Amino acid sequence: MVDYRIPEPGCTSDLATPRRVLAIGAHPDDAEFGAGGTLAKWAADGAQVAILVMTDGSKGSWDPSMKPSDLVEARTEEQRRAGQVLGVAAVHNLAHIDGELEYSMALRAQVCLWIRRTRPDVVLSHDPWRRYLLHPDHRATGWATVDGLVAARDHLFFPEQLTAGLEHHRPETLLLWATDQPDHYEDVEGFVDQKVAALLCHSSQAGTTMDQAGTTPEATERFRREIEERTQVVGTEANLAGAESFKRITP
């Protein structure tokens, strides 16, 4: 798979392993696609990694016989198992209705709350500035993450959270995946198979996002090669054998 993104001058690579990490995805499997290798690498090196899923995943199927309630149950379990594969310490789900996530002050407050609660050194999420970002949940999650992080760092935002016992918190780094102009790369050589294994836990998505991976050995191997080739292409931008790329922001 060819990737035509253009890295910006002054790119960085490989943060020191953070103590605590919070990855915020719109749906189950978004964090794995966007940063699965990076999360697995940091978890293996001792980081306490948490995933926050914004929606219930209830619309993530092309099967007309699938009931939304059954899909929610399946995807919740799939995310739990995928987290275990990556070495994630905790998975949280806000359970907003899939496809109906709307940016609001209330959503910003929820993200702020979870950043103050988990106190991550690094936050990762969707890049809301990406051109032609189609899925509304991805856009809403990206904006809520960026704005929620700003709120979390400053004590005058959502003071009711502070009176409830939480303290304001400023993460050291924000990494946005699926970005138009990446300027930070994480070496994920040796963690691609773990990323693929985590994605394969999301078996309900085989027909929607994974080209039938998990249904036959041939489809699974094709998917594995696609993910591996993608990390190799991204790696060439930073002289790495395999990498995941991000837009890096210092809050």
Helices and strands as residue ranges (DSSP letters): E 12-13, E 20-25, H 30-44, E 48-55, H 68-86, E 90-96, H 105-118, E 122-126, H 136-153, H 159-163, E 173-177, E 184-187, H 192-200, G 203-205, H 217-236, E 243-249
